[in-house]
C-alpha cells in the first residue's frame, strides 16, 4: 500500500544550519549580520537563504517571517 505524504515541515526539509539561518533572517537580520553572528561568510549565508526559500517554497524574507509566525516552535 501507499502511504499518505508527510506534512512538509521545516525540520524535515531544512538542515540544522539552514534552520538557524532562517530563524535569524525571520527576525529581520541581514545576511551580513547573520554571517557575523555565526562566524561564517556572507556568501555562505546567501547560499543557505536561497536553499531555505526554495525548500519551503517561499519567494521572500517577508514570507519567511510570516511562515515562522504561523509555525512557532517548528524545527526546535
PDB file of N, H, CA, C and O in Angstrom:
ATOM      1  N   UNK A   1       0.810  -1.180   0.000  1.00  0.00           N
ATOM      2  CA  UNK A   1       0.000   0.000   0.000  1.00  0.00           C
ATOM      3  C   UNK A   1       0.856   1.248   0.000  1.00  0.00           C
ATOM      4  O   UNK A   1       2.041   1.219   0.335  1.00  0.00           O
ATOM      5  N   UNK A   2       0.244   2.310  -0.373  1.00  0.00           N
ATOM      6  H   UNK A   2      -0.718   2.333  -0.646  1.00  0.00           H
ATOM      7  CA  UNK A   2       0.966   3.578  -0.380  1.00  0.00           C
ATOM      8  C   UNK A   2       0.644   4.368   0.877  1.00  0.00           C
ATOM      9  O   UNK A   2      -0.443   4.264   1.446  1.00  0.00           O
ATOM     10  N   UNK A   3       1.609   5.147   1.283  1.00  0.00           N
ATOM     11  H   UNK A   3       2.491   5.232   0.820  1.00  0.00           H
ATOM     12  CA  UNK A   3       1.436   5.970   2.476  1.00  0.00           C
ATOM     13  C   UNK A   3       0.985   7.374   2.086  1.00  0.00           C
ATOM     14  O   UNK A   3       1.265   7.855   0.987  1.00  0.00           O
ATOM     15  N   UNK A   4       0.287   8.011   3.003  1.00  0.00           N
ATOM     16  H   UNK A   4       0.059   7.621   3.895  1.00  0.00           H
ATOM     17  CA  UNK A   4      -0.074   9.411   2.803  1.00  0.00           C
ATOM     18  C   UNK A   4       1.199  10.239   2.917  1.00  0.00           C
ATOM     19  O   UNK A   4       2.068   9.918   3.727  1.00  0.00           O
ATOM     20  N   UNK A   5       1.326  11.290   2.128  1.00  0.00           N
ATOM     21  H   UNK A   5       0.620  11.550   1.469  1.00  0.00           H
ATOM     22  CA  UNK A   5       2.542  12.116   2.241  1.00  0.00           C
ATOM     23  C   UNK A   5       2.640  12.777   3.601  1.00  0.00           C
ATOM     24  O   UNK A   5       1.638  13.178   4.192  1.00  0.00           O
ATOM     25  N   UNK A   6       3.872  12.882   4.087  1.00  0.00           N
ATOM     26  H   UNK A   6       4.686  12.555   3.607  1.00  0.00           H
ATOM     27  CA  UNK A   6       4.102  13.550   5.370  1.00  0.00           C
ATOM     28  C   UNK A   6       3.939  15.045   5.185  1.00  0.00           C
ATOM     29  O   UNK A   6       4.197  15.573   4.104  1.00  0.00           O
ATOM     30  N   UNK A   7       3.512  15.728   6.236  1.00  0.00           N
ATOM     31  H   UNK A   7       3.302  15.299   7.115  1.00  0.00           H
ATOM     32  CA  UNK A   7       3.426  17.183   6.137  1.00  0.00           C
ATOM     33  C   UNK A   7       4.807  17.777   5.885  1.00  0.00           C
ATOM     34  O   UNK A   7       5.809  17.279   6.399  1.00  0.00           O
ATOM     35  N   UNK A   8       4.854  18.831   5.101  1.00  0.00           N
ATOM     36  H   UNK A   8       4.041  19.236   4.683  1.00  0.00           H
ATOM     37  CA  UNK A   8       6.125  19.481   4.759  1.00  0.00           C
ATOM     38  C   UNK A   8       6.488  20.446   5.877  1.00  0.00           C
ATOM     39  O   UNK A   8       5.981  21.567   5.925  1.00  0.00           O
ATOM     40  N   UNK A   9       7.359  20.017   6.766  1.00  0.00           N
ATOM     41  H   UNK A   9       7.771  19.107   6.727  1.00  0.00           H
ATOM     42  CA  UNK A   9       7.757  20.853   7.890  1.00  0.00           C
ATOM     43  C   UNK A   9       9.222  21.251   7.736  1.00  0.00           C
ATOM     44  O   UNK A   9       9.997  20.550   7.085  1.00  0.00           O
ATOM     45  N   UNK A  10       9.588  22.354   8.326  1.00  0.00           N
ATOM     46  H   UNK A  10       8.959  22.923   8.855  1.00  0.00           H
ATOM     47  CA  UNK A  10      10.963  22.845   8.225  1.00  0.00           C
ATOM     48  C   UNK A  10      11.955  21.838   8.756  1.00  0.00           C
ATOM     49  O   UNK A  10      13.029  21.663   8.180  1.00  0.00           O
ATOM     50  N   UNK A  11      11.615  21.172   9.843  1.00  0.00           N
ATOM     51  H   UNK A  11      10.742  21.314  10.311  1.00  0.00           H
ATOM     52  CA  UNK A  11      12.550  20.222  10.441  1.00  0.00           C
ATOM     53  C   UNK A  11      12.800  19.030   9.529  1.00  0.00           C
ATOM     54  O   UNK A  11      13.808  18.339   9.680  1.00  0.00           O
ATOM     55  N   UNK A  12      11.911  18.783   8.599  1.00  0.00           N
ATOM     56  H   UNK A  12      11.092  19.345   8.477  1.00  0.00           H
ATOM     57  CA  UNK A  12      12.097  17.668   7.663  1.00  0.00           C
ATOM     58  C   UNK A  12      12.808  18.091   6.393  1.00  0.00           C
ATOM     59  O   UNK A  12      13.416  17.249   5.731  1.00  0.00           O
ATOM     60  N   UNK A  13      12.754  19.367   6.026  1.00  0.00           N
ATOM     61  H   UNK A  13      12.261  20.051   6.564  1.00  0.00           H
ATOM     62  CA  UNK A  13      13.338  19.787   4.757  1.00  0.00           C
ATOM     63  C   UNK A  13      14.569  20.662   4.899  1.00  0.00           C
ATOM     64  O   UNK A  13      15.295  20.853   3.923  1.00  0.00           O
ATOM     65  N   UNK A  14      14.828  21.198   6.083  1.00  0.00           N
ATOM     66  H   UNK A  14      14.239  21.043   6.876  1.00  0.00           H
ATOM     67  CA  UNK A  14      15.990  22.061   6.284  1.00  0.00           C
ATOM     68  C   UNK A  14      17.035  21.382   7.159  1.00  0.00           C
ATOM     69  O   UNK A  14      16.710  20.626   8.075  1.00  0.00           O
ATOM     70  N   UNK A  15      18.289  21.668   6.857  1.00  0.00           N
ATOM     71  H   UNK A  15      18.553  22.282   6.113  1.00  0.00           H
ATOM     72  CA  UNK A  15      19.356  21.204   7.740  1.00  0.00           C
ATOM     73  C   UNK A  15      19.335  22.069   8.999  1.00  0.00           C
ATOM     74  O   UNK A  15      18.671  23.105   9.032  1.00  0.00           O
ATOM     75  N   UNK A  16      20.046  21.654  10.010  1.00  0.00           N
ATOM     76  H   UNK A  16      20.586  20.813   9.983  1.00  0.00           H
ATOM     77  CA  UNK A  16      20.067  22.449  11.241  1.00  0.00           C
ATOM     78  C   UNK A  16      20.675  23.825  10.992  1.00  0.00           C
ATOM     79  O   UNK A  16      20.219  24.806  11.580  1.00  0.00           O
ATOM     80  N   UNK A  17      21.683  23.926  10.144  1.00  0.00           N
ATOM     81  H   UNK A  17      22.054  23.130   9.666  1.00  0.00           H
ATOM     82  CA  UNK A  17      22.298  25.216   9.835  1.00  0.00           C
ATOM     83  C   UNK A  17      21.330  26.096   9.047  1.00  0.00           C
ATOM     84  O   UNK A  17      21.222  27.293   9.313  1.00  0.00           O
ATOM     85  N   UNK A  18      20.631  25.511   8.084  1.00  0.00           N
ATOM     86  H   UNK A  18      20.718  24.539   7.868  1.00  0.00           H
ATOM     87  CA  UNK A  18      19.630  26.275   7.335  1.00  0.00           C
ATOM     88  C   UNK A  18      18.538  26.779   8.269  1.00  0.00           C
ATOM     89  O   UNK A  18      18.085  27.917   8.149  1.00  0.00           O
ATOM     90  N   UNK A  19      18.121  25.933   9.192  1.00  0.00           N
ATOM     91  H   UNK A  19      18.489  25.008   9.290  1.00  0.00           H
ATOM     92  CA  UNK A  19      17.093  26.336  10.159  1.00  0.00           C
ATOM     93  C   UNK A  19      17.581  27.529  10.979  1.00  0.00           C
ATOM     94  O   UNK A  19      16.846  28.496  11.179  1.00  0.00           O
ATOM     95  N   UNK A  20      18.824  27.451  11.449  1.00  0.00           N
ATOM     96  H   UNK A  20      19.420  26.666  11.287  1.00  0.00           H
ATOM     97  CA  UNK A  20      19.397  28.516  12.264  1.00  0.00           C
ATOM     98  C   UNK A  20      19.455  29.841  11.484  1.00  0.00           C
ATOM     99  O   UNK A  20      19.101  30.894  12.013  1.00  0.00           O
ATOM    100  N   UNK A  21      19.898  29.776  10.247  1.00  0.00           N
ATOM    101  H   UNK A  21      20.186  28.920   9.818  1.00  0.00           H
ATOM    102  CA  UNK A  21      19.981  30.969   9.406  1.00  0.00           C
ATOM    103  C   UNK A  21      18.589  31.502   9.104  1.00  0.00           C
ATOM    104  O   UNK A  21      18.374  32.714   9.135  1.00  0.00           O
ATOM    105  N   UNK A  22      17.644  30.623   8.815  1.00  0.00           N
ATOM    106  H   UNK A  22      17.819  29.639   8.789  1.00  0.00           H
ATOM    107  CA  UNK A  22      16.267  31.041   8.529  1.00  0.00           C
ATOM    108  C   UNK A  22      15.652  31.743   9.731  1.00  0.00           C
ATOM    109  O   UNK A  22      14.953  32.745   9.580  1.00  0.00           O
ATOM    110  N   UNK A  23      15.910  31.226  10.909  1.00  0.00           N
ATOM    111  H   UNK A  23      16.478  30.413  11.032  1.00  0.00           H
ATOM    112  CA  UNK A  23      15.366  31.845  12.126  1.00  0.00           C
ATOM    113  C   UNK A  23      15.893  33.267  12.278  1.00  0.00           C
ATOM    114  O   UNK A  23      15.128  34.191  12.554  1.00  0.00           O
ATOM    115  N   UNK A  24      17.201  33.443  12.098  1.00  0.00           N
ATOM    116  H   UNK A  24      17.823  32.693  11.874  1.00  0.00           H
ATOM    117  CA  UNK A  24      17.786  34.790  12.202  1.00  0.00           C
ATOM    118  C   UNK A  24      17.212  35.714  11.129  1.00  0.00           C
ATOM    119  O   UNK A  24      16.899  36.873  11.401  1.00  0.00           O
ATOM    120  N   UNK A  25      17.079  35.200   9.919  1.00  0.00           N
ATOM    121  H   UNK A  25      17.333  34.258   9.697  1.00  0.00           H
ATOM    122  CA  UNK A  25      16.528  36.017   8.826  1.00  0.00           C
ATOM    123  C   UNK A  25      15.091  36.413   9.122  1.00  0.00           C
ATOM    124  O   UNK A  25      14.685  37.539   8.834  1.00  0.00           O
ATOM    125  N   UNK A  26      14.317  35.494   9.697  1.00  0.00           N
ATOM    126  H   UNK A  26      14.647  34.579   9.931  1.00  0.00           H
ATOM    127  CA  UNK A  26      12.917  35.783  10.002  1.00  0.00           C
ATOM    128  C   UNK A  26      12.791  36.853  11.091  1.00  0.00           C
ATOM    129  O   UNK A  26      11.755  37.507  11.214  1.00  0.00           O
ATOM    130  N   UNK A  27      13.857  37.023  11.876  1.00  0.00           N
ATOM    131  H   UNK A  27      14.698  36.493  11.776  1.00  0.00           H
ATOM    132  CA  UNK A  27      13.882  38.049  12.924  1.00  0.00           C
ATOM    133  C   UNK A  27      14.354  39.394  12.380  1.00  0.00           C
ATOM    134  O   UNK A  27      14.473  40.364  13.129  1.00  0.00           O
ATOM    135  N   UNK A  28      14.623  39.451  11.075  1.00  0.00           N
ATOM    136  H   UNK A  28      14.527  38.664  10.467  1.00  0.00           H
ATOM    137  CA  UNK A  28      14.994  40.707  10.439  1.00  0.00           C
ATOM    138  C   UNK A  28      16.474  40.950  10.251  1.00  0.00           C
ATOM    139  O   UNK A  28      16.868  42.027   9.804  1.00  0.00           O
ATOM    140  N   UNK A  29      17.307  39.969  10.583  1.00  0.00           N
ATOM    141  H   UNK A  29      16.987  39.094  10.946  1.00  0.00           H
ATOM    142  CA  UNK A  29      18.751  40.137  10.418  1.00  0.00           C
ATOM    143  C   UNK A  29      19.138  40.071   8.942  1.00  0.00           C
ATOM    144  O   UNK A  29      18.567  39.292   8.179  1.00  0.00           O
ATOM    145  N   UNK A  30      20.098  40.882   8.548  1.00  0.00           N
ATOM    146  H   UNK A  30      20.562  41.515   9.167  1.00  0.00           H
ATOM    147  CA  UNK A  30      20.620  40.843   7.181  1.00  0.00           C
ATOM    148  C   UNK A  30      21.588  39.664   7.042  1.00  0.00           C
ATOM    149  O   UNK A  30      21.997  39.061   8.034  1.00  0.00           O
ATOM    150  N   UNK A  31      21.944  39.349   5.794  1.00  0.00           N
ATOM    151  H   UNK A  31      21.612  39.839   4.988  1.00  0.00           H
ATOM    152  CA  UNK A  31      22.929  38.288   5.569  1.00  0.00           C
ATOM    153  C   UNK A  31      24.241  38.623   6.267  1.00  0.00           C
ATOM    154  O   UNK A  31      24.866  37.755   6.876  1.00  0.00           O
ATOM    155  N   UNK A  32      24.652  39.871   6.177  1.00  0.00           N
ATOM    156  H   UNK A  32      24.144  40.576   5.682  1.00  0.00           H
ATOM    157  CA  UNK A  32      25.915  40.275   6.814  1.00  0.00           C
ATOM    158  C   UNK A  32      25.853  40.113   8.332  1.00  0.00           C
ATOM    159  O   UNK A  32      26.815  39.661   8.953  1.00  0.00           O
ATOM    160  N   UNK A  33      24.725  40.482   8.923  1.00  0.00           N
ATOM    161  H   UNK A  33      23.943  40.849   8.418  1.00  0.00           H
ATOM    162  CA  UNK A  33      24.576  40.345  10.378  1.00  0.00           C
ATOM    163  C   UNK A  33      24.559  38.872  10.789  1.00  0.00           C
ATOM    164  O   UNK A  33      25.155  38.498  11.799  1.00  0.00           O
ATOM    165  N   UNK A  34      23.881  38.048  10.012  1.00  0.00           N
ATOM    166  H   UNK A  34      23.397  38.351   9.191  1.00  0.00           H
ATOM    167  CA  UNK A  34      23.834  36.607  10.306  1.00  0.00           C
ATOM    168  C   UNK A  34      25.241  36.017  10.190  1.00  0.00           C
ATOM    169  O   UNK A  34      25.649  35.203  11.019  1.00  0.00           O
ATOM    170  N   UNK A  35      25.966  36.424   9.175  1.00  0.00           N
ATOM    171  H   UNK A  35      25.634  37.085   8.502  1.00  0.00           H
ATOM    172  CA  UNK A  35      27.337  35.940   8.989  1.00  0.00           C
ATOM    173  C   UNK A  35      28.197  36.286  10.207  1.00  0.00           C
ATOM    174  O   UNK A  35      28.970  35.458  10.690  1.00  0.00           O
ATOM    175  N   UNK A  36      28.050  37.511  10.691  1.00  0.00           N
ATOM    176  H   UNK A  36      27.421  38.183  10.299  1.00  0.00           H
ATOM    177  CA  UNK A  36      28.811  37.919  11.885  1.00  0.00           C
ATOM    178  C   UNK A  36      28.395  37.108  13.111  1.00  0.00           C
ATOM    179  O   UNK A  36      29.244  36.662  13.884  1.00  0.00           O
ATOM    180  N   UNK A  37      27.090  36.920  13.286  1.00  0.00           N
ATOM    181  H   UNK A  37      26.401  37.283  12.658  1.00  0.00           H
ATOM    182  CA  UNK A  37      26.587  36.160  14.442  1.00  0.00           C
ATOM    183  C   UNK A  37      27.112  34.723  14.462  1.00  0.00           C
ATOM    184  O   UNK A  37      27.447  34.187  15.518  1.00  0.00           O
ATOM    185  N   UNK A  38      27.180  34.112  13.282  1.00  0.00           N
ATOM    186  H   UNK A  38      26.908  34.548  12.424  1.00  0.00           H
ATOM    187  CA  UNK A  38      27.530  32.698  13.202  1.00  0.00           C
ATOM    188  C   UNK A  38      28.985  32.452  12.804  1.00  0.00           C
ATOM    189  O   UNK A  38      29.413  31.306  12.668  1.00  0.00           O
ATOM    190  N   UNK A  39      29.733  33.525  12.620  1.00  0.00           N
ATOM    191  H   UNK A  39      29.385  34.456  12.730  1.00  0.00           H
ATOM    192  CA  UNK A  39      31.152  33.432  12.222  1.00  0.00           C
ATOM    193  C   UNK A  39      31.339  32.621  10.938  1.00  0.00           C
ATOM    194  O   UNK A  39      32.190  31.734  10.856  1.00  0.00           O
ATOM    195  N   UNK A  40      30.513  32.956   9.936  1.00  0.00           N
ATOM    196  H   UNK A  40      29.822  33.676  10.002  1.00  0.00           H
ATOM    197  CA  UNK A  40      30.625  32.338   8.616  1.00  0.00           C
ATOM    198  C   UNK A  40      30.613  33.466   7.590  1.00  0.00           C
ATOM    199  O   UNK A  40      30.347  34.616   7.939  1.00  0.00           O
ATOM    200  N   UNK A  41      30.897  33.151   6.334  1.00  0.00           N
ATOM    201  H   UNK A  41      31.113  32.216   6.050  1.00  0.00           H
ATOM    202  CA  UNK A  41      30.929  34.189   5.313  1.00  0.00           C
ATOM    203  C   UNK A  41      29.519  34.613   4.897  1.00  0.00           C
ATOM    204  O   UNK A  41      28.561  33.848   5.005  1.00  0.00           O
ATOM    205  N   UNK A  42      29.425  35.841   4.425  1.00  0.00           N
ATOM    206  H   UNK A  42      30.204  36.462   4.337  1.00  0.00           H
ATOM    207  CA  UNK A  42      28.145  36.354   3.938  1.00  0.00           C
ATOM    208  C   UNK A  42      27.662  35.506   2.757  1.00  0.00           C
ATOM    209  O   UNK A  42      26.465  35.248   2.624  1.00  0.00           O
ATOM    210  N   UNK A  43      28.582  35.081   1.915  1.00  0.00           N
ATOM    211  H   UNK A  43      29.553  35.291   2.023  1.00  0.00           H
ATOM    212  CA  UNK A  43      28.239  34.251   0.752  1.00  0.00           C
ATOM    213  C   UNK A  43      27.608  32.929   1.206  1.00  0.00           C
ATOM    214  O   UNK A  43      26.666  32.448   0.576  1.00  0.00           O
ATOM    215  N   UNK A  44      28.111  32.349   2.278  1.00  0.00           N
ATOM    216  H   UNK A  44      28.876  32.740   2.790  1.00  0.00           H
ATOM    217  CA  UNK A  44      27.545  31.109   2.809  1.00  0.00           C
ATOM    218  C   UNK A  44      26.119  31.346   3.288  1.00  0.00           C
ATOM    219  O   UNK A  44      25.236  30.522   3.048  1.00  0.00           O
ATOM    220  N   UNK A  45      25.893  32.457   3.958  1.00  0.00           N
ATOM    221  H   UNK A  45      26.610  33.126   4.153  1.00  0.00           H
ATOM    222  CA  UNK A  45      24.546  32.793   4.415  1.00  0.00           C
ATOM    223  C   UNK A  45      23.612  32.940   3.212  1.00  0.00           C
ATOM    224  O   UNK A  45      22.505  32.402   3.210  1.00  0.00           O
ATOM    225  N   UNK A  46      24.065  33.672   2.190  1.00  0.00           N
ATOM    226  H   UNK A  46      24.964  34.109   2.192  1.00  0.00           H
ATOM    227  CA  UNK A  46      23.252  33.877   0.990  1.00  0.00           C
ATOM    228  C   UNK A  46      22.902  32.549   0.328  1.00  0.00           C
ATOM    229  O   UNK A  46      21.764  32.340  -0.095  1.00  0.00           O
ATOM    230  N   UNK A  47      23.878  31.656   0.240  1.00  0.00           N
ATOM    231  H   UNK A  47      24.802  31.825   0.583  1.00  0.00           H
ATOM    232  CA  UNK A  47      23.635  30.332  -0.356  1.00  0.00           C
ATOM    233  C   UNK A  47      22.592  29.564   0.447  1.00  0.00           C
ATOM    234  O   UNK A  47      21.677  28.972  -0.126  1.00  0.00           O
ATOM    235  N   UNK A  48      22.726  29.571   1.767  1.00  0.00           N
ATOM    236  H   UNK A  48      23.469  30.051   2.232  1.00  0.00           H
ATOM    237  CA  UNK A  48      21.747  28.889   2.617  1.00  0.00           C
ATOM    238  C   UNK A  48      20.358  29.515   2.485  1.00  0.00           C
ATOM    239  O   UNK A  48      19.356  28.800   2.459  1.00  0.00           O
ATOM    240  N   UNK A  49      20.294  30.842   2.403  1.00  0.00           N
ATOM    241  H   UNK A  49      21.107  31.423   2.425  1.00  0.00           H
ATOM    242  CA  UNK A  49      18.996  31.508   2.283  1.00  0.00           C
ATOM    243  C   UNK A  49      18.284  31.112   0.992  1.00  0.00           C
ATOM    244  O   UNK A  49      17.070  30.907   0.991  1.00  0.00           O
ATOM    245  N   UNK A  50      19.025  31.006  -0.095  1.00  0.00           N
ATOM    246  H   UNK A  50      20.011  31.173  -0.094  1.00  0.00           H
ATOM    247  CA  UNK A  50      18.406  30.558  -1.353  1.00  0.00           C
ATOM    248  C   UNK A  50      17.839  29.151  -1.196  1.00  0.00           C
ATOM    249  O   UNK A  50      16.747  28.856  -1.681  1.00  0.00           O
ATOM    250  N   UNK A  51      18.584  28.293  -0.521  1.00  0.00           N
ATOM    251  H   UNK A  51      19.471  28.532  -0.128  1.00  0.00           H
ATOM    252  CA  UNK A  51      18.120  26.919  -0.302  1.00  0.00           C
ATOM    253  C   UNK A  51      16.890  26.899   0.597  1.00  0.00           C
ATOM    254  O   UNK A  51      15.937  26.168   0.327  1.00  0.00           O
ATOM    255  N   UNK A  52      16.903  27.693   1.663  1.00  0.00           N
ATOM    256  H   UNK A  52      17.677  28.287   1.883  1.00  0.00           H
ATOM    257  CA  UNK A  52      15.776  27.747   2.598  1.00  0.00           C
ATOM    258  C   UNK A  52      14.502  28.177   1.874  1.00  0.00           C
ATOM    259  O   UNK A  52      13.465  27.522   1.981  1.00  0.00           O
ATOM    260  N   UNK A  53      14.592  29.272   1.144  1.00  0.00           N
ATOM    261  H   UNK A  53      15.435  29.803   1.057  1.00  0.00           H
ATOM    262  CA  UNK A  53      13.409  29.771   0.448  1.00  0.00           C
ATOM    263  C   UNK A  53      12.904  28.748  -0.569  1.00  0.00           C
ATOM    264  O   UNK A  53      11.697  28.549  -0.707  1.00  0.00           O
ATOM    265  N   UNK A  54      13.817  28.112  -1.268  1.00  0.00           N
ATOM    266  H   UNK A  54      14.797  28.274  -1.156  1.00  0.00           H
ATOM    267  CA  UNK A  54      13.421  27.092  -2.247  1.00  0.00           C
ATOM    268  C   UNK A  54      12.774  25.885  -1.599  1.00  0.00           C
ATOM    269  O   UNK A  54      11.738  25.409  -2.065  1.00  0.00           O
ATOM    270  N   UNK A  55      13.371  25.386  -0.532  1.00  0.00           N
ATOM    271  H   UNK A  55      14.212  25.773  -0.154  1.00  0.00           H
ATOM    272  CA  UNK A  55      12.835  24.192   0.134  1.00  0.00           C
ATOM    273  C   UNK A  55      11.494  24.437   0.802  1.00  0.00           C
ATOM    274  O   UNK A  55      10.663  23.532   0.876  1.00  0.00           O
ATOM    275  N   UNK A  56      11.275  25.652   1.288  1.00  0.00           N
ATOM    276  H   UNK A  56      11.951  26.387   1.227  1.00  0.00           H
ATOM    277  CA  UNK A  56       9.990  25.977   1.917  1.00  0.00           C
ATOM    278  C   UNK A  56       8.994  26.552   0.907  1.00  0.00           C
ATOM    279  O   UNK A  56       7.864  26.899   1.250  1.00  0.00           O
ATOM    280  N   UNK A  57       9.445  26.642  -0.348  1.00  0.00           N
ATOM    281  H   UNK A  57      10.363  26.360  -0.627  1.00  0.00           H
ATOM    282  CA  UNK A  57       8.613  27.152  -1.444  1.00  0.00           C
ATOM    283  C   UNK A  57       8.109  28.561  -1.155  1.00  0.00           C
ATOM    284  O   UNK A  57       6.927  28.869  -1.313  1.00  0.00           O
ATOM    285  N   UNK A  58       9.051  29.410  -0.724  1.00  0.00           N
ATOM    286  H   UNK A  58      10.011  29.160  -0.596  1.00  0.00           H
ATOM    287  CA  UNK A  58       8.765  30.819  -0.436  1.00  0.00           C
ATOM    288  C   UNK A  58       9.573  31.670  -1.401  1.00  0.00           C
ATOM    289  O   UNK A  58      10.549  31.202  -1.987  1.00  0.00           O
ATOM    290  N   UNK A  59       9.162  32.926  -1.565  1.00  0.00           N
ATOM    291  H   UNK A  59       8.369  33.307  -1.089  1.00  0.00           H
ATOM    292  CA  UNK A  59       9.873  33.780  -2.513  1.00  0.00           C
ATOM    293  C   UNK A  59      10.513  35.010  -1.876  1.00  0.00           C
ATOM    294  O   UNK A  59      11.162  35.793  -2.570  1.00  0.00           O
ATOM    295  N   UNK A  60      10.341  35.194  -0.562  1.00  0.00           N
ATOM    296  H   UNK A  60       9.814  34.559   0.001  1.00  0.00           H
ATOM    297  CA  UNK A  60      10.923  36.381   0.059  1.00  0.00           C
ATOM    298  C   UNK A  60      11.159  36.178   1.556  1.00  0.00           C
ATOM    299  O   UNK A  60      10.613  35.261   2.169  1.00  0.00           O
ATOM    300  N   UNK A  61      11.973  37.043   2.118  1.00  0.00           N
ATOM    301  H   UNK A  61      12.417  37.788   1.620  1.00  0.00           H
ATOM    302  CA  UNK A  61      12.195  37.030   3.566  1.00  0.00           C
ATOM    303  C   UNK A  61      10.919  37.401   4.306  1.00  0.00           C
ATOM    304  O   UNK A  61      10.668  36.920   5.410  1.00  0.00           O
ATOM    305  N   UNK A  62      10.119  38.256   3.694  1.00  0.00           N
ATOM    306  H   UNK A  62      10.322  38.648   2.796  1.00  0.00           H
ATOM    307  CA  UNK A  62       8.831  38.624   4.295  1.00  0.00           C
ATOM    308  C   UNK A  62       7.962  37.370   4.458  1.00  0.00           C
ATOM    309  O   UNK A  62       7.371  37.154   5.516  1.00  0.00           O
ATOM    310  N   UNK A  63       7.888  36.559   3.420  1.00  0.00           N
ATOM    311  H   UNK A  63       8.367  36.734   2.561  1.00  0.00           H
ATOM    312  CA  UNK A  63       7.129  35.309   3.510  1.00  0.00           C
ATOM    313  C   UNK A  63       7.743  34.377   4.548  1.00  0.00           C
ATOM    314  O   UNK A  63       7.020  33.675   5.255  1.00  0.00           O
ATOM    315  N   UNK A  64       9.066  34.366   4.644  1.00  0.00           N
ATOM    316  H   UNK A  64       9.653  34.936   4.070  1.00  0.00           H
ATOM    317  CA  UNK A  64       9.742  33.536   5.646  1.00  0.00           C
ATOM    318  C   UNK A  64       9.345  33.974   7.052  1.00  0.00           C
ATOM    319  O   UNK A  64       9.065  33.134   7.907  1.00  0.00           O
ATOM    320  N   UNK A  65       9.319  35.281   7.295  1.00  0.00           N
ATOM    321  H   UNK A  65       9.547  35.964   6.600  1.00  0.00           H
ATOM    322  CA  UNK A  65       8.917  35.792   8.607  1.00  0.00           C
ATOM    323  C   UNK A  65       7.475  35.386   8.920  1.00  0.00           C
ATOM    324  O   UNK A  65       7.167  35.004  10.049  1.00  0.00           O
ATOM    325  N   UNK A  66       6.596  35.468   7.923  1.00  0.00           N
ATOM    326  H   UNK A  66       6.846  35.778   7.006  1.00  0.00           H
ATOM    327  CA  UNK A  66       5.202  35.039   8.117  1.00  0.00           C
ATOM    328  C   UNK A  66       5.142  33.550   8.427  1.00  0.00           C
ATOM    329  O   UNK A  66       4.382  33.120   9.294  1.00  0.00           O
ATOM    330  N   UNK A  67       5.944  32.764   7.716  1.00  0.00           N
ATOM    331  H   UNK A  67       6.562  33.112   7.011  1.00  0.00           H
ATOM    332  CA  UNK A  67       5.975  31.311   7.935  1.00  0.00           C
ATOM    333  C   UNK A  67       6.355  31.013   9.379  1.00  0.00           C
ATOM    334  O   UNK A  67       5.739  30.163  10.023  1.00  0.00           O
ATOM    335  N   UNK A  68       7.365  31.709   9.888  1.00  0.00           N
ATOM    336  H   UNK A  68       7.865  32.399   9.365  1.00  0.00           H
ATOM    337  CA  UNK A  68       7.798  31.486  11.276  1.00  0.00           C
ATOM    338  C   UNK A  68       6.707  31.865  12.272  1.00  0.00           C
ATOM    339  O   UNK A  68       6.543  31.196  13.292  1.00  0.00           O
ATOM    340  N   UNK A  69       5.960  32.928  11.989  1.00  0.00           N
ATOM    341  H   UNK A  69       6.092  33.472  11.160  1.00  0.00           H
ATOM    342  CA  UNK A  69       4.857  33.315  12.881  1.00  0.00           C
ATOM    343  C   UNK A  69       3.753  32.254  12.872  1.00  0.00           C
ATOM    344  O   UNK A  69       3.111  32.016  13.895  1.00  0.00           O
ATOM    345  N   UNK A  70       3.537  31.625  11.728  1.00  0.00           N
ATOM    346  H   UNK A  70       4.060  31.818  10.897  1.00  0.00           H
ATOM    347  CA  UNK A  70       2.493  30.613  11.600  1.00  0.00           C
ATOM    348  C   UNK A  70       2.914  29.249  12.137  1.00  0.00           C
ATOM    349  O   UNK A  70       2.066  28.397  12.398  1.00  0.00           O
ATOM    350  N   UNK A  71       4.223  29.037  12.305  1.00  0.00           N
ATOM    351  H   UNK A  71       4.913  29.730  12.093  1.00  0.00           H
ATOM    352  CA  UNK A  71       4.754  27.740  12.749  1.00  0.00           C
ATOM    353  C   UNK A  71       5.663  27.915  13.955  1.00  0.00           C
ATOM    354  O   UNK A  71       6.838  27.556  13.884  1.00  0.00           O
ATOM    355  N   UNK A  72       5.164  28.449  15.047  1.00  0.00           N
ATOM    356  H   UNK A  72       4.209  28.741  15.105  1.00  0.00           H
ATOM    357  CA  UNK A  72       6.031  28.658  16.223  1.00  0.00           C
ATOM    358  C   UNK A  72       6.569  27.322  16.752  1.00  0.00           C
ATOM    359  O   UNK A  72       5.841  26.337  16.867  1.00  0.00           O
ATOM    360  N   UNK A  73       7.856  27.328  17.065  1.00  0.00           N
ATOM    361  H   UNK A  73       8.447  28.129  16.972  1.00  0.00           H
ATOM    362  CA  UNK A  73       8.473  26.135  17.631  1.00  0.00           C
ATOM    363  C   UNK A  73       8.839  25.079  16.617  1.00  0.00           C
ATOM    364  O   UNK A  73       9.435  24.067  16.985  1.00  0.00           O
ATOM    365  N   UNK A  74       8.508  25.272  15.359  1.00  0.00           N
ATOM    366  H   UNK A  74       8.024  26.094  15.060  1.00  0.00           H
ATOM    367  CA  UNK A  74       8.829  24.300  14.313  1.00  0.00           C
ATOM    368  C   UNK A  74      10.340  24.141  14.218  1.00  0.00           C
ATOM    369  O   UNK A  74      11.066  25.134  14.171  1.00  0.00           O
ATOM    370  N   UNK A  75      10.815  22.917  14.189  1.00  0.00           N
ATOM    371  H   UNK A  75      10.225  22.110  14.227  1.00  0.00           H
ATOM    372  CA  UNK A  75      12.230  22.662  13.998  1.00  0.00           C
ATOM    373  C   UNK A  75      13.091  22.782  15.238  1.00  0.00           C
ATOM    374  O   UNK A  75      14.293  22.523  15.172  1.00  0.00           O
ATOM    375  N   UNK A  76      12.523  23.161  16.353  1.00  0.00           N
ATOM    376  H   UNK A  76      11.547  23.372  16.407  1.00  0.00           H
ATOM    377  CA  UNK A  76      13.328  23.309  17.578  1.00  0.00           C
ATOM    378  C   UNK A  76      13.350  22.025  18.358  1.00  0.00           C
ATOM    379  O   UNK A  76      13.975  21.956  19.416  1.00  0.00           O
TER     380      UNK A  76
END
